[in-house]
Amino acid sequence: MNAAVTRDDLLSQLTEGVRRLTTSEAWLEWMRMQSRFYRYSLGNTLLIAWQRPDASLVAGYRRWLELGRQVRQGETGIRILAPCRYRSARHGDSDDYGADLVETVRSFRVAVVFALEQTDGEPLPELPIARVLGDDPAGCFDTLCDQARELGYQVALDSFDSPSKCGETNFATRTVTIRHDLSPAHRVKTMFHELAHIALEHGGCAFGARSVAELEAESVAWICCDAVGIVSDGYSFAYVASWAGGGDAAIAGIRDSAQRIQRVSKRLIERLADGESGAPQDAARAG
């Protein structure tokens, strides 16, 4: 990394890249699809995480049909609590014709939703994310694998069912899995991402907290890639934006996590140079 370029400068570049991306037509189309999924309370995100830890998107049976997908026969639904909403006139306006109505929640009922992973059918629109191309002339990947092993994690190259998934850290089995058909440069980027999950102790993230974990890990990966001369803008900007919600939400997320992102990226870059290691904390799973 150029000594004149600080990590604050790099975070500014990341923020601006995300800002530009989230004004594009491709982004807007992707967001239109995302808006068709429900947003869940903290309690429901915990219920989802407890019943289906691998859930990426969840929706009701009919909503999946609207999206061209069918819940597979025999799948067990995820039970959440849905508010029962009632509309009534504002207090004191009951005699006024056309008075403003207010919506109140008087009770909750059990509702059933299903995860994307429980459905088959039309592929959902995805935000175009360009793979990272290029070589690994400095041999960073092997060095990063050594770091993972020093931290007590085994590294394996394998395939994933999802074509968009590049890596995964399983905190329970202490295993890092990297997609086998990535370019050498993309393998390096993915190892930075997974090592960031470990260093930031992201294991066991609840359904709703995973967006922060992915924003932080990919921001760290982008900064570290810049330090070793790998350009991952096309992938990292879209990845960060897609998990954080894009636009102002993504920018606010980067700012909120800035100190953690900077701390861990500095540590990984220094370890890449001198081979130092540290100890992670056990937990459950991150991707």
N, C-alpha and C positions, 0 to 999 in steps of 0.2 A: 504494500500500500504506500502511496506517495505520502511522505511525512507531513506535507503541507495540507493534506486532506484529512480532516478529523472525522470521527464517527458521527458528530453532530452534522457535518456536511453530508455524509452518506445518508443519514436518516432524512435529511431534507430532500435529497435526490429521490429516495424511496417514496416519500410522501408526494412529491410532485409527479412521479411516474404513476402512482396509484390514482392521483387526481385526474391526470390526462386519460387514463384508461377508462375511468368510470363515467366519462362523458361520451364514450363511443357507442355506436349503434349496436355492436355485438353485446356490449355490457347491458344496455337497456333491454334488449331482447331476453337476455338471461334473467334479468331482474323481474321482468314481467312473468316469467315462469315461476320464479321463486316466490313471488307474491301470492301465488295460489296455495301455498302451504301455510298451515296455521303457525302462529307464534305461541309459545307455551310459557306458563308461569314457572317460577323456580320449583315449586312442588311437583309439577308435572314433568319437568325435565329430569328430576331425580327419579320419579316413577319410571320414566322411559329408560333411563340409564340402568336402573335396577333390573328391569324385565328384559331389555334388549340392548346390551352394552355396545353392539356394533351398529346400531341404527344411525343412518346418515340423514335421511329425511323421513318424516312420518306424516300420514294423512289417513282420513277415513276411507272406507271401502268405496263409496261412491266417488269421492274425489279422485282416487286412483283410476277409476273407470273413465272419468272425464279426461284424464291425462293419457288415456290409451293403454293403461296397464291393468292387469288382473291379479288380484291376490291369489296365490297358489292354494289349491285345495289342501286342507289339513293344517294350514298355518294357524297358530294361536295368536289372537290379537293382543295388543298392548293396552292395558286398562289405565285410563287417566280420569281425572275429575273435570267435568264440564260444568260451567256455571249455568244456572237457570235464571235467565234475565226476564224482567218484567218491566213494561212501560206504563207510566202513570203520569198524570198532570202534576206540575210543580205544586208544592204545598201552598194552599190559599187560592189556587187558580181553578179549582174543580168546577166552578160555575161559569167559567169563561169559555165560550165556544172557540175552538182552535187554540187553546192554551198550549204552551210549550210542554212537550213530554220529556220526562227523564227516565233513564234506564237504571234499574237497580238489580242487584244480585241477592236473591233471597235464600238460595240453597244450591247444592251441587248434585249432579248425578254422575254415575259411572258411564263413561263413553269408551268406545273401542277404536283404536287406530292401528295401522300396520306400517312397518318399516319398508322402505324401498327394497331392501334385501329380501323381503317376503313376496315380492311381486315379479311378474314377467310381462313383457309387452314392448311397446314402443320406447326407444331410448329417450331419455329426457334431454332437452337442450343443454349443452354444456358451454361454458365460457371458453372460447378458443385459448388454449395454453400451449405456446410453442415449446417443444423440447429443447433442452440445453445441448448445443452441439460442440464438438471439439475434442481435443485430446487432454491428457493429463501428463504433460511432459515432466513435471516435477515429482511425479509419483506420490501425489498427495493421498490418493485413495488408500494405498497400502499403509501409509503412516497413520491415517485416521482409523483404519481398522485396528491397528496396533493400540491406539488410544482406547478404543472401545473394549478391547480384550483386557487392557490394564485396569479398566473400570469394572471388569467382571462380566462383560457381555460378549457373546459369541456373534460373529457376523456370517451371514449366509446369503448367497445369490440364489434367487428363486423367481417364480412367476406369480402373478396375482390374477384373480378372476376379473377385477376391474381394469380396463385398459388405461385408466387415468392414474392408477395408484403406482407410486414409484418406490415407496419404502414403508417400513413399519417397525416400531419398537415394541416388543412385548416385555413389560416390566416383570411379569410373573415368572417367565422362563428365562429372563435376561438374555434375550435374543434380538439382534437387529437383522432384519431381512431387507435386502436391496434388490430391486428388479434386475433380472439378469441381462436384459437386452438394452439397457441404457447405454448411451455414449459414455466414454471415459469421463468427460467433463460433467455429465449429468450424474454419474455415480458419485463424484466428489461432492456436488451440490447436495445430493440426497443424504450422504453421510454427515455433512455439516448439519443438515436439518434434524436428523435423528439424534446426533450427539447433543444438539441444543435441547431436544426434548428431555434427554437424560440429565443434562446440567441444570435445567430449569425445573426438574422434578415434576414433570407433567403427568406422570402416571396416575391413573385413577380419576382423570378429569370427568366430571359429569357431562351429560349430553349437552347442556347449554354452555358449559365452560370451555368446550373443545375449540370454539372459534378463537378464543384468546390464545390458547396453546399453539394453534396452527399459525396465527399471525406472528407470534413471537419467534417460533422456530424458523419460519421461512424468512423473516426479517434478519435473523442471525445468519442464516445460510447465505442470503444475498450479500451481506457485508463481508462475510468470510470469503465468498467467491471473488468479490472485488479485490480483496487483499492478495489472492493468488493468481489474479489475471484471468478469471473465468467470467464471461458475461452471461448473466442469467436473468437479465431484465424482463425479457418476454415471458418467461415462466413465473418468476418471483412476484412481479407486480400483479399479475392476474391471480395468482394463488392467494396472496395476502388480501387482495380486494374481495375475492369470492368468499373467503371465510369471515371477513370482518363486516361484510354488508355493503362495501363500496362507499365512494364519496366521503362525506363528512364523518360517517361512522368509522370507516377504515382509518382515516387520518387521525381521528380522536384516539382510536385504539393504539396506533403507533406511538402517539405522544404519551399515552398513559403507561405504556410498556417500555418507554425509551430507556430508562435506566437498566432494566433487566436485559434488554436486547444488547445494549452497549457492554454491559459487564460480561455477559457470556461470550459475545463475539470476540472481545479482547482476550478472554481466557483461551478460547479455542485457537485463535491465531498464534498466541504465544506458545501454546502447547505444540502446535504444528511445527514451530521452529525449534523448541528445546526438548520436546518429548515428555514434559511433565504430565502427571495424571492426578486424578482426584477420586473421590468416592461419591457415587450417586445414592439416592434413596430408593428403596424398593417401593413399588406400587403396582398398578394394574396394567394399563395399556394406553398407548398413544400411537398416532399414525403420521 
